Amino acid sequence: MAPMTGTPSDTSSPDGTGPVAFSDDELRARLTPLQYEVTQRAGTERAFTGVYWNCHDEGTYRCVVCDAVLFSSDTKYDSGSGWPSFYDVCDPDAVEIRIDTSHGMVREEVVCARCGAHLGHRFPDGPRPTGQRYCMNSAALRLEPRSGDDADAH
């Protein structure tokens, strides 16, 4: 998916770093049905099907909705879960953690702090140094490759 185009329906920060909101029509036009389901309705893509679960390219993972910087390939690891997993975020303020009690369990939901898009869940079973596993949906992410890398060579 190409980087975000157009302007958000509402921006509370003129420097482009503050919270943003998009109209439902705009999101439906810009996102694939799976991206919309995952980011706007807290859906989950099937394990081992997302474009980034087995991607080893170097770069920065951004929010597919608002393009906020979320994760680095430097903290990505193979958790065996079938979803892209990271042991840390680029900036602690880039995500919000919410309690998710759906499906008869209590989990930590990870959402983009800038636009509120559902990204995935965080679990306390990750590697050192954080012990956290940010288990994300590929459909919620866009990989911006490091210079010289090809984003399509997953």
Secondary structure, DSSP 8 states (H G I E B T S, - for coil): -----S--SEES-TTS-S-EE--HHHHHHHS-HHHHHHHHH-----TT-STTTT----EEEEETTT--EEEEGGGEE--SSSS-EES--S-GGGEEEEEE-GGGS-EEEEEETTT--EEEEEES---TTT--EEEE-GGGEEEEE-TT--TT--
